[in-house]
Amino acid sequence: MPCTSKPSQASSRLLILLLLLAATFTLNTQPLVLQGANVVDGKSDQPINNVTVIIEDGKISKIIKDGEGIPRGGKVIDLNGKYIMPGLIDAHVHIRSFAAAETALRSGVTTVRSMGVAHFTDVGMRELARQGTLQTPEFLAAGYHVRPTPDDGFFLNFPELSHLMKDGIKGEAAIRKMAEALISRKVDWIKTNATARAGLPQTDPREPYYTEEELKILVQVGAEYGIPVAAHAHGDEGGRAAVLAGVKSIEHGTYLSEETLKLMLERGTYLVPTIAIVNDLVEPGGDYDQPLLEVRGRHMLPRIRETASKAYKMGVKIIASTDTGYNPNSVMRLGLELEELVGIGMSNAEAIAAATSAAAEFLEIDNHTGQIAEGMDADLLILERNPLQHIKAIHDPLMVVNNGKIVVNRVEWTKE
Ligand SMILES: [Zn+2]
């Protein structure tokens, strides 16, 4: 008996394995059919009403008006007039863990640009997400901030550069060395601090850190590898130096003067104003909960709103972001920044574009995401109400789809 049972056990195991493989294969290839949808495409200021969106192999394969050409055998979800919009792009985050990445994704963020994190966590998450190992937003990574005193982790990762600990990252040779070290770890962006930080009580965010000449070196090294530079800048002096040096974006920009904004307009420099996180300095709890920062927030908040509003009215390109780590105690979500962008005068459609199609152009990923259109990645949200009329609808996605995979699904029990 033992001799005959062995092969039969083995063959039944093989059969189960084959069935499992077949099931997985069917699940992966089964089209998702979202019918009765109103589509907010991320560009236009009017929805496309009553269409069927078909998702196959992680992409939006078809958007059908009259119901013809719906594939057989797909998973059909009737949206009953709910709204589909592109997955959100959060252009400034500090995500440090898988759990935080998942929190971002479940809030509707399907792409992030990491603007500073230790130990190349962002590069690692980008790779795991690309492999499909980890269900996270798509990552664009920057590794460490290039600043006079880098994060301790930088020297732990590059002990061979410990000679730079004494004088800090100042002057051409040191700046070049640090930038090349980051590039060797395959970052997509270089992030620098052109001024001091706002979120630390002991630093004054108006203090410039680098000269135009120093920032130019960074931009040049980046350009040699096709990597853009983003400059954190609150104060005007450091901000202007960064714009003149040729950075692609200014992060925050709280105290930028009209002349600097004009330079940004002329040169096509983007502004990523991060207004809502400044409100977090003022509010109890959340990312920041510190009396001195609360006081600072009270004078920064009206100022950053004023500067961002001026920039928008002048025609400077504005991009949405949270500047959060999506930590367990964080209440920052991209919808709050979209409300702020509407508050500075943008239309709902412009604010939505700043977190979808315009953000994708800024990040040069518009060939595959940022829009609801045929051929794009199936990165999308389903909302109960039209965000072109109700911007707050973005706070509560009923469904989140990331590269064709349903991550959040509260649609199927919300239909009656
Ligand atoms: Zn930041």
Residues whose N, C-alpha, C, O or C-beta is under 5 A from the ligand:
A	BS01	ZN	M115 D323
